[in-house]
Amino acid sequence: MNYSKRYIWIEAEEWLVDSWDCYDVNSDVIVIFPDRSKWVASLFTYKNIETLRQRTLKPVNGWMVHVFGPVIWC
């Protein structure tokens, strides 16, 4: 098999030990390949998705919708 060298950056590896809740967190991963192509992933725990839902739930014209900055997700 041909294994190319690649650079992998994991955001969570830069956090201080015990400064975050491993059950309620999201983190990004970036992989850069030798041909300079870049792949990015955002990873979320199930609990973090629920936390984000509750934090962004806002009443709009009598409806409860999720507001992410300029984006509204119903």
N, C-alpha and C positions, 0 to 999 in steps of 0.2 A: 504494500500500500504506500501511497505517496502522502506523507504528512507534511503540510507546509507550515512554516513558522507563522504564527499570528500573535497579535497583541490583544489581550483580553483585560478590560477594565471593569471591575465590579464595584459599584458605588458603596455598598455596605461594608466592604473591606476597609474603607477609610473612616468609618464611624468609630467613636470611642467605645471601648468595652463597657457593657452595662448602661449605655446611654440611650438605649432604644428597646422597645418591646418586640420581641421576635414573633409574637402572634398578631401584632397590629402594625404592619409596616409595608412600605413599598420601596422598591429599589430599581435602579437602572443598570443594565449591562451593555457594554459596547465591545464589539469584536471587529478588529481591523485586520484584513488579510493582506498578504504580500502584494497583490495587484491593486492595493489601496481601496478596495471596496470595503464599505463599512456597514455593519448590521447592528441595530439597536433594539433592545427589548426592555420593556418596563414590566416588572413583576410585582404582584400584589397578593397579600394574604387575604383569605375570605373575610376575616374580621376587619381588615383595613378597608375593604370595599364597603362594608356596612358602615364603618365610621365615616368614610367620605360621603356616602349617601345621606346619612343623618346630618352631617355638617353642611351639606349643600342644599338640603330640602327647604324651599322657601314658598310662601303663598304668593301667587300671581293671579290676579283677577278671579279669586275664588278657587283656583286650582293649586294643588301642591305640586311643584315641579322642581327639578334639580337644576341649579344655576351654577355653571362653571365659568366665571368671568363673563365674557360676552356670549357664551354658548348656553342655550337652554335645552335640557334633555328631559323629555317627558316620559 
